[in-house]
Amino acid sequence: MGLPSKGVNFTGAELDHFTATAAKPSFVRDDLVVKVQAADHVDTRTLIARLTERAALAQAEIDLFGNLLRGMRGDRTEEEFLRHGERIGPYLTCLRGLGLRTRQPRLVRAHGHRPQGKRRC
């Protein structure tokens, strides 16, 4: 049994089976990651501009996820919500999205400290 499609609702034994099956590791296909790998061999000004754009988008998504998480939790702490909340699935999904987005700004800050221009190794 594979990943359920959006709009398909598993119930009972099918859902139990799906959630009990080991999950495949996550991976991200991203052309920007490939471009970053080439940073030592190219003019980094354009790359840094793309990274800066991506960081701005990631920051907007980080803010959105933060607001969604606070809205789901209400006045409870995250620990209280996870222990006693009625629907933690959407919360955990949002938390995962937040974790993925927080990597982008760190990548930009790391490259922002490098000298710009063409470098050849």
N, C-alpha and C positions, 0 to 999 in steps of 0.2 A: 504494500500500500504506500503510495507516494504522498507528497504534500497535498493537502486539500486545496482545491481551487477556490478563489474568492467567490463567495455566493453559494458555496456548497456547505451544507451543515451536516457534519457527522454527529451521530448520537450513539449512545450506548456502547456496545462492544467495539464498533469501528473507531470511535473516538478514544476509547481506552487503549486499543491496539496502537493507534497512531501516536499518542502521547507517551506510550511506554517504549517505543522504538527509539534507538539511539539516533541523535541528530547529526547530520553532516556538519563539519566545521564551516564557519562563515568565511567568505572571501569577497573581496571587492574588485571588480574589473573597472579600471579607471585609467583612461589615457593620460591623465595628469600625473599619475604615479609613475608611469613609464617615462614621461618627460622629465620628471624630477631626477630619475636615475641617470639621465644624460646631462645633468647640470654641470658637471665638471668639463664638459666638452663643447658647450655652446654658449652663446651670448645669454646671460642670465636675466637681462632686463625684461624681456618679454615673458620669460618663465615666472619671474617674481610678480609681474603684473597679473598673470593668470592665477597665481597662488593667492594674491591679494583679493582678487575678485571672488575666488572660491571661499576664502576666509570670511568675507562679508556675507555671502550667502549662508555659510555654516553658522555664523553668529546669529543671523536672523532666525534660522531654524532652532538653534540652541535656546534663544529667547522664547520661541513658540512652544518648544517642548517643555521648558521650565514652567511656563504659564499653564499648560495642559496638566502637568504633573501636580502643580499646586492646586489646581481646580479639582482634580480627582481626589486628592488627599483631604481637602478642606482644612480644618484646623488641627488635624492629626499630624504627628511626625511620620516620616516615611516608615519607620519600624512599626509604629502602631497601625498604620494603614495596611502594611503587608501582613501583619499578624491577624488583623480583625476586619479588614475590608471585605466587602461582598464580591467585588469584581476586580481581582488583581491582574488578570490577563492583559487588558488594555494598558494598565499602568506599567507592567513589565515590558510590554512591547514599546511603549513610549520611552521608557528608561533605556532600552537597547538603542533606539534611534538617537537619543541624546548622547550616549557613549560613542557612537560612530561619528557624530558631528564634532565632538570636542577634539578629535585628532587634527582636523583641518587647520584651525588657527595655530596650533603648536608647530605644524609643518611650515607655515608661513613665517612665523617668528624665527625659526631655525634658519631658514634661507634668507631672511631679511638681514641677518648679521653678516652675510657673505659679501665680499666685494662684487659689484656688478660689472658686467662687460664680458668679453669673450675670453675664455680660458682654454688652453690646450694642455693636456697631460701627455 
